[in-house]
Amino acid sequence: MKKLLITVALVASTTANAYYLEGISCSKIAGLAESIMKARQSDVPRSAMMQIARGASVKEVAEINEEMVIDAYGFNVYTHESVKQKAISGFRDFAERRCLKLEAAAKGGGV
């Protein structure tokens, strides 16, 4: 389980950085991360998620969406509901936390 949470943290960090640079709110980043990981844990095909990701009207956002889908699909689909929920919440929470830290650093503070 610890290995899963460390992996979630590393993957979500890169994606949060990219979203923050595009000026997207941290709560939206968290919601998107959660939705994508829920889809992954529900075994939605990667191709379907990539099609949705590419549908963003702004090219840079579509690229970031694709990156987040790729990150989420690097995880296994877990069989136990409790592990699925940990993967979902871990992916969401770390992406949001990373974004908030970047936001605070940009304002000259810390989280």
Steps between C-alpha positions, in 0.01 A plus 500: 500500500784739583651437157164588338481833686859590409431424135181709509698788647768492232255479209262767626785743569595547135141542388421753772801706398379514141145594596617770737706657223186515283314697770241231576367503858626242745147379571449433129829311489387290796161429343652404168757274665224329697280453193780357293611257770137393560475421131825306518382302802171429317705357212384759245716447190798731464396586145163632620667714764757634254222600263332695780832655603569619147159668488615805700464821303844632598790301355720532810219381726430204270868406519497520879178293511670235289799499735275447801321212325833342413613539862181344638515210255846416631322360806345156524126455528461379855250236603436603860277804538707641787816495287314658207382780729854555631632526144224748409535716809879484491513612137251780569647622828859507388419685178310763698763527773777544244301770325438683828871491578583643158235768550643593840856507365391730217354738758817485709360282778496136588250225576 
